[in-house]
């Protein structure tokens, strides 16, 4: 099978490191880089995948370099920061398109300037084989001659009226991975000392009772403590918590958010979790924090902040 792939390509750079604390001047994690992995991304990744399946692939892509750099917490494989470099690239020269016969044409349009709507229409008409399109552009009449369109769920929601009216039979909608569930949502991350203790139980119950209102404001909730997964599951089941509880026995997340503090009880000093809450907005930006939290009225205060979040 001979396939032509057309679209933007980039270097996907993953810098893995250790997160041990927050910056004291700004509430962001400090990452110490350990190693990096560089992969070819976007259209070139598609081409490489097709080659691995045994297809002969010709690739037409941008010459200018685009870099997508991601800083990753190596312990939890969690992306802390993404930086794009060279985000706009040179436009395709349609005169250089090959005149070969292909089994299929795959167009990867990531809206970086390489392909216009008219360019994509020209490509779909030039070749008699099926055309597959993965695009970040708003859909419209310009995709009429495309055989198959691949978009993700958020892109489907943005183009729902157009797709449902006359493109549904040619559209493939991807749903993403579980790790992307919070993408595009606000996140309430609350740290508490211990499962099934009076204060922690009341705090969890308060978030539970307001959960539907948080959901109505595009917000998810995660509780964090050092107890085991089994302890968390028992706590969740007993209290009917609709949100997840993260187990952090080695205190990596707790230390990253600087919630491990010197405490005292009955004259004895020890290091424990300082009850704290953080809000990360839909753009993955930490926008609010509460430390030394008093349980009474706290969940209502957090919800009020979310409801007034721009």
C-alpha positions in Angstrom: 0.0 0.0 0.0 1.3 3.4 -1.0 0.2 6.4 1.1 0.9 10.1 0.8 1.1 12.0 4.2 0.9 15.8 4.1 1.1 18.1 7.1 3.1 19.9 9.7 5.7 18.0 11.6 7.6 18.8 14.8 10.0 17.5 17.4 8.1 16.2 20.5 10.6 16.8 23.4 9.8 15.3 26.8 12.1 16.5 29.6 11.7 14.2 32.6 12.7 15.4 36.1 12.2 15.3 39.8 9.8 17.6 41.6 10.6 18.2 45.2 9.0 21.6 46.1 7.2 24.7 45.0 8.9 27.9 44.0 8.8 30.2 47.2 8.2 33.2 45.0 5.4 31.8 42.8 3.1 28.7 43.5 4.6 26.5 40.7 6.5 23.3 41.1 10.3 23.3 40.6 11.5 20.5 38.3 15.1 19.2 38.2 15.7 17.7 34.8 17.1 14.1 34.6 16.8 13.0 31.0 14.9 13.8 27.8 13.3 11.9 25.0 12.8 13.4 21.5 10.3 11.9 19.1 9.0 13.1 15.7 5.5 14.4 16.1 2.3 15.4 14.2 2.3 14.3 10.5 5.8 12.6 10.7 4.5 10.5 13.6 1.6 9.5 11.5 4.0 8.6 8.6 6.2 6.5 10.9 3.2 4.6 12.3 2.0 3.8 8.8 5.5 2.6 7.9 5.6 0.3 10.9 2.4 -1.3 9.5 4.3 -2.1 6.2 3.0 0.8 4.0 5.2 2.7 1.6 4.9 6.3 2.7 5.8 9.6 1.0 5.9 12.6 3.4 5.3 16.3 2.4 5.9 18.5 5.4 7.2 21.9 6.6 10.9 22.7 6.5 11.0 25.1 9.4 11.3 23.4 12.8 8.5 23.3 15.3 9.3 22.2 18.9 6.8 21.0 21.5 8.6 20.8 24.8 6.9 19.2 27.8 8.3 19.1 31.3 7.2 15.9 33.0 7.2 14.8 36.7 9.1 11.5 36.3 7.5 9.9 39.4 3.9 10.3 38.2 4.3 10.8 34.4 2.4 14.0 34.8 3.0 16.9 32.4 3.7 20.1 34.4 4.4 22.5 31.6 4.3 22.7 27.8 6.2 25.2 25.7 5.9 25.5 21.9 8.7 27.0 19.8 8.4 28.0 16.1 4.6 27.6 16.3 4.0 29.1 12.8 5.7 27.4 9.8 6.2 27.9 6.1 3.2 27.3 3.7 3.1 24.3 1.4 4.1 24.7 -2.3 1.3 22.9 -4.1 3.5 22.8 -7.2 5.8 20.3 -5.5 3.0 17.7 -4.9 3.9 14.3 -6.4 1.8 13.0 -9.3 2.0 9.4 -8.3 -1.0 7.1 -7.7 -1.7 6.5 -4.0 -4.0 4.1 -2.1 -4.8 7.0 0.3 -3.8 10.5 1.2 -3.6 11.5 4.9 -3.6 15.2 5.7 -2.5 16.3 9.2 -3.5 19.9 9.6 -2.5 21.3 13.0 -3.3 24.9 12.0 0.3 26.0 12.1 0.2 27.8 8.7 1.3 25.0 6.5 -2.1 24.3 5.0 -5.0 26.6 4.2 -8.6 25.4 3.7 -8.1 26.0 -0.1 -4.9 23.9 0.0 -6.7 21.0 1.6 -9.6 21.3 -0.9 -7.0 21.3 -3.8 -5.3 18.2 -2.4 -8.6 16.2 -2.0 -9.5 16.9 -5.6 -6.1 16.2 -7.0 -6.0 12.6 -5.9 -8.6 10.1 -6.8 -8.0 7.9 -3.7 -9.7 8.4 -0.3 -8.5 11.5 1.7 -8.2 11.3 5.5 -8.1 14.6 7.4 -7.0 15.3 10.9 -7.6 19.1 11.4 -7.7 21.7 14.1 -9.6 24.2 11.9 -13.3 25.0 12.3 -15.2 22.7 10.0 -17.5 23.9 7.1 -18.3 23.4 3.5 -14.6 23.3 2.6 -14.4 19.7 3.9 -17.2 18.5 1.7 -14.9 16.4 -0.6 -13.0 14.8 2.3 -13.8 11.1 2.8 -12.9 10.8 6.5 -12.4 13.4 9.2 -10.7 12.7 12.5 -11.2 15.0 15.5 -11.1 14.7 19.2 -14.1 15.0 21.5 -13.5 18.7 22.4 -13.3 19.5 18.7 -16.5 17.6 18.1 -18.3 19.7 20.7 -17.0 22.9 19.0 -18.2 21.7 15.6 -21.2 19.7 16.7 -23.9 21.5 14.7 -21.9 21.2 11.4 -21.0 17.6 12.0 -24.4 16.4 13.1 -26.1 18.1 10.1 -24.1 16.7 7.3 -20.7 15.3 8.3 -21.5 12.6 10.9 -21.2 9.7 8.5 -17.6 10.6 7.6 -16.3 11.8 11.1 -14.2 9.7 13.4 -14.3 11.1 17.0 -11.5 10.1 19.4 -12.1 10.2 23.1 -8.6 10.4 24.4 -7.1 8.6 27.4 -8.1 8.4 31.0 -5.1 10.6 31.9 -6.7 13.4 29.9 -10.0 13.4 31.8 -9.3 16.8 33.5 -8.1 18.5 30.3 -10.1 21.7 29.9 -11.6 21.5 33.4 -10.8 23.3 36.6 -9.3 21.0 39.3 -9.7 21.3 43.1 -6.8 19.4 44.7 -7.2 19.2 48.5 -4.7 17.6 50.9 -5.9 16.2 54.1 -4.0 14.4 57.0 -5.7 11.0 57.3 -8.6 8.8 56.1 -11.6 8.3 58.4 -10.6 10.9 61.0 -13.3 13.4 62.1 -12.0 16.5 60.4 -11.0 14.8 57.2 -14.3 12.9 57.0 -16.3 16.2 57.5 -14.1 17.9 54.8 -14.7 15.1 52.3 -18.4 15.1 53.1 -18.7 18.8 52.5 -17.0 18.5 49.0 -19.2 15.5 48.3 -22.4 17.4 49.1 -21.4 20.2 46.8 -19.9 17.9 44.1 -22.8 18.4 41.6 -22.3 22.2 41.9 -18.6 21.9 41.2 -19.4 19.7 38.2 -21.9 22.3 36.9 -19.0 24.8 37.0 -16.6 22.5 34.9 -14.6 21.5 38.0 -13.3 18.1 39.2 -12.1 17.3 42.7 -9.2 15.1 43.9 -8.3 14.5 47.6 -4.7 13.6 48.5 -3.3 11.9 51.6 -0.6 9.4 52.5 -2.9 6.5 53.1 -2.8 3.4 50.9 -5.1 2.8 48.0 -7.0 0.2 50.0 -7.6 2.7 52.8 -8.8 5.2 50.3 -11.2 2.8 48.6 -12.7 1.9 52.0 -13.0 5.6 52.9 -14.6 6.4 49.5 -17.1 3.6 49.7 -18.1 4.3 53.3 -18.6 8.1 52.7 -20.0 7.7 49.1 -17.4 10.1 47.7 -18.0 10.6 43.9 -14.4 11.9 43.4 -11.0 10.2 43.4 -8.6 10.0 46.3 -4.9 10.0 45.4 -2.6 7.7 47.5 0.8 9.4 48.2 2.6 7.1 50.6 6.1 8.4 49.6 4.9 12.1 50.0 6.1 13.1 46.5 3.0 15.0 45.7 2.7 16.4 49.2 6.3 17.7 49.1 5.8 19.1 45.6 3.0 21.3 47.0 4.9 21.9 50.2 2.2 20.7 52.5 4.4 18.6 54.9 4.8 20.7 58.0 6.1 20.4 61.5 3.1 19.8 63.8 2.6 19.0 67.5 0.1 17.0 69.5 0.1 16.3 73.2 3.6 17.9 73.4 5.0 15.6 70.7 6.4 17.2 67.5 6.1 15.3 64.1 5.9 16.0 60.4 2.4 15.8 59.0 0.2 17.0 56.2 -1.0 20.6 56.6 -4.6 20.7 55.4 -4.4 22.7 52.2 -6.4 23.2 49.0 -5.2 24.3 45.5 -7.2 25.3 42.4 -5.7 24.6 39.0 -7.7 26.2 36.2 -8.8 24.8 32.8 -5.5 26.1 31.3 -3.4 24.1 33.9 -2.5 27.2 35.8 -2.4 27.2 39.6 -4.7 30.2 40.5 -5.5 29.8 44.2 -4.3 28.1 47.3 -5.4 27.8 50.9 -3.1 26.6 53.6 -3.8 25.7 57.2 -7.4 25.1 56.2 -10.2 25.1 58.8 -12.8 22.6 57.7 -16.0 24.6 58.6 -17.2 26.5 55.6 -14.1 25.7 53.5 -15.8 23.7 50.7 -18.3 26.6 50.3 -15.5 29.1 50.0 -13.8 27.0 47.4 -17.0 26.7 45.4 -17.6 30.5 45.6 -14.1 31.0 44.2 -14.8 28.6 41.3 -18.1 30.3 40.5 -16.3 33.6 40.2 -13.3 32.3 38.3 -12.8 34.1 35.0 
